[in-house]
Amino acid sequence: NDRGNGGRLSHHPLQQEEQQSAWKRCLKSKDGWPWVVVLGVASVILAFPAPESVPTAGWGLLAIFIATIVGAVVRPGGFGLGPLCIMAVAVACGSGCLSIQAALKDLGTKNLWLVVMAFFIARALIKSNLASRLANKIASLAGEGNTLALAYCFICAEVILAPMIPSVTARTGSIIFPLIVGTVQDRDRDGSRNIASFLTLCAFQASSISSAMFVTAMAGE
């Protein structure tokens, strides 16, 4: 019978040995050390008393925030920044350091979803090879091997789209950047990334200039 006095579960020595061995395997494995580092950083911060001007919930939120940054570096379990942020928000809400309303308040803003949808469109253009086909069309207009003319083509496309798309992220991130990626995949074959660096720099400078040229070119205006 697994139940002892008062209907409570009794811990057998075999179960305790299995739990200890599982913890030791986690420590010895390469995947277990990042979790130990993340939890250790949070534990060290929480071990210190919070300053008088900082509430207890704010001190716990600081520990979760720094542990999330450390987790983005050591990547526990192979998780990226997105899953780690979701875990951090869940821990912050579950521990009472942050209310659910405060955690989800910014998800209703239009600017956030505009940025998210812009990169969704960019990923769709890259995955469907539509960006590569458009890039080849632009490259054919610029001429074979003429990288400078190709940069001018991208700059002209940026200036034409600027009055119609009032977001630098949506314009450069979802339209121009996938075209540059498609062009680099076909031209920068030696792995030097010189063409990629040059076209990316041109696109960045063109987006800044086009945003200042038109009133409807960026959300800030």
C-alpha positions in Angstrom: 0.0 0.0 0.0 1.5 3.4 -1.1 -0.6 5.3 1.5 0.6 5.9 5.0 -1.0 7.5 8.0 -3.7 10.0 7.4 -4.1 9.0 3.7 -0.8 10.7 2.7 1.6 9.2 0.2 4.8 7.8 1.7 8.1 8.2 -0.1 9.8 4.9 -0.7 13.6 4.8 -0.7 13.5 3.4 -4.2 11.5 6.4 -5.5 13.9 8.8 -3.8 16.9 7.0 -5.4 15.2 7.3 -8.8 14.6 11.0 -8.3 18.1 11.6 -7.2 19.5 9.6 -10.1 17.4 11.5 -12.6 18.7 14.8 -11.1 22.3 13.5 -11.4 21.7 12.5 -15.0 20.4 16.0 -15.7 23.4 17.6 -14.2 25.8 15.3 -16.1 24.1 15.7 -19.5 24.9 18.6 -21.8 21.2 19.6 -21.9 20.9 19.9 -18.1 23.6 22.4 -17.4 21.9 25.4 -19.2 18.8 24.9 -17.0 21.0 24.8 -13.9 22.7 28.1 -15.0 19.3 29.8 -15.7 17.7 28.7 -12.4 21.0 29.4 -10.5 21.0 33.0 -11.7 17.4 33.5 -10.7 18.1 31.9 -7.3 21.1 34.1 -6.6 19.2 37.3 -7.4 16.3 36.2 -5.2 18.6 35.3 -2.4 19.5 38.9 -1.9 17.0 41.1 -0.1 15.1 43.6 -2.3 16.0 47.3 -1.8 13.5 49.4 0.1 12.4 51.3 -2.9 11.7 48.1 -4.9 8.6 46.0 -4.2 9.0 42.3 -3.7 7.1 41.6 -7.0 9.4 43.9 -8.9 12.5 42.2 -7.4 11.1 38.8 -8.5 10.4 40.2 -12.0 14.0 41.4 -12.2 15.2 37.9 -11.4 12.9 36.4 -14.1 14.1 39.0 -16.7 17.8 38.4 -16.1 17.3 34.7 -16.1 15.5 35.0 -19.5 18.4 36.9 -20.9 20.9 34.3 -19.7 18.6 31.6 -21.1 18.7 33.3 -24.5 22.5 33.0 -24.4 22.9 29.4 -23.0 19.7 28.1 -24.8 18.5 25.5 -22.3 16.9 22.6 -23.9 17.6 24.1 -27.3 14.8 26.7 -26.8 15.1 30.0 -28.6 14.1 33.4 -27.3 10.4 33.0 -28.2 9.7 30.0 -26.1 11.8 31.4 -23.3 9.8 34.6 -23.2 6.6 32.6 -23.1 7.9 30.6 -20.2 9.1 33.8 -18.4 5.6 35.4 -18.8 4.0 32.2 -17.5 6.3 32.1 -14.5 5.9 35.8 -13.8 2.1 35.5 -13.9 2.1 32.3 -11.9 4.3 33.7 -9.1 2.3 36.9 -8.8 5.1 39.1 -9.9 3.0 40.3 -12.9 -0.7 40.3 -13.5 -2.2 38.7 -16.6 -3.7 42.0 -17.7 -0.3 43.7 -17.5 1.4 40.9 -19.3 -1.0 40.8 -22.2 -1.8 44.6 -22.4 0.5 45.3 -25.3 -0.9 42.4 -27.4 -3.8 44.6 -28.4 -1.8 47.4 -30.0 -1.9 47.7 -33.7 1.8 48.5 -34.1 2.8 45.2 -32.6 0.7 43.1 -34.9 1.8 45.3 -37.9 5.4 44.3 -37.2 4.5 40.6 -36.6 2.5 40.4 -39.8 5.3 42.1 -41.7 7.7 39.4 -40.8 5.1 36.7 -41.5 4.8 38.1 -45.0 8.6 38.1 -45.3 8.8 34.5 -44.2 6.1 33.6 -46.7 7.9 35.3 -49.6 11.1 33.5 -48.7 9.6 30.0 -48.2 7.5 30.2 -51.4 10.5 31.4 -53.5 8.4 34.3 -54.7 11.2 36.6 -53.4 13.8 34.8 -55.4 11.7 35.1 -58.6 11.1 38.8 -58.1 14.8 39.2 -57.3 15.8 37.5 -60.5 13.5 39.8 -62.4 15.0 42.9 -60.8 18.5 41.4 -61.4 17.7 41.0 -65.1 16.8 44.7 -65.3 20.0 45.7 -63.5 22.2 43.6 -65.7 24.3 40.5 -65.1 27.0 41.1 -62.5 26.2 44.8 -62.0 25.7 45.0 -58.3 25.6 48.8 -58.2 22.7 48.9 -60.6 21.0 46.2 -58.6 21.3 48.4 -55.5 19.8 51.3 -57.4 16.9 49.1 -58.3 16.2 48.2 -54.7 16.5 51.9 -53.7 14.0 52.9 -56.4 11.6 50.2 -55.2 11.9 51.5 -51.7 11.2 55.1 -52.7 8.2 54.0 -54.8 6.7 51.9 -52.0 7.4 54.5 -49.2 4.3 56.7 -49.7 1.9 53.7 -49.8 3.3 51.6 -46.9 3.4 53.7 -43.7 5.8 51.4 -41.9 9.6 50.9 -42.3 9.3 47.4 -40.9 6.5 46.3 -43.2 8.1 47.9 -46.3 11.8 47.0 -45.8 11.3 43.9 -43.7 8.6 42.2 -45.7 9.3 43.3 -49.2 12.8 44.6 -49.8 14.7 42.3 -47.5 13.3 39.0 -49.0 14.2 40.3 -52.4 17.8 40.9 -51.2 17.9 37.4 -49.7 16.8 35.9 -53.0 19.4 37.9 -54.9 22.2 37.0 -52.6 21.4 33.3 -52.8 22.0 33.4 -56.6 24.9 35.8 -56.7 26.9 35.5 -53.5 28.0 31.9 -54.1 31.6 32.1 -52.9 30.5 32.6 -49.3 32.2 36.0 -49.0 28.9 37.8 -48.2 30.2 41.0 -49.8 27.2 41.4 -52.0 24.9 40.7 -49.0 26.5 43.3 -46.8 26.5 45.9 -49.5 22.8 45.5 -50.5 21.7 45.3 -46.9 23.5 48.6 -46.1 22.0 50.2 -49.2 18.5 49.0 -48.1 19.0 50.3 -44.6 20.1 53.8 -45.8 17.3 53.9 -48.4 14.7 53.1 -45.8 15.9 55.9 -43.5 15.9 58.4 -46.3 12.5 57.4 -47.8 11.0 57.5 -44.3 12.0 61.2 -44.0 10.9 62.1 -47.5 7.2 61.3 -47.2 4.7 62.0 -44.4 3.0 58.7 -44.9 6.2 56.7 -45.1 6.5 55.8 -41.4 4.2 55.4 -38.4 6.0 58.0 -36.4 4.9 60.7 -38.8 
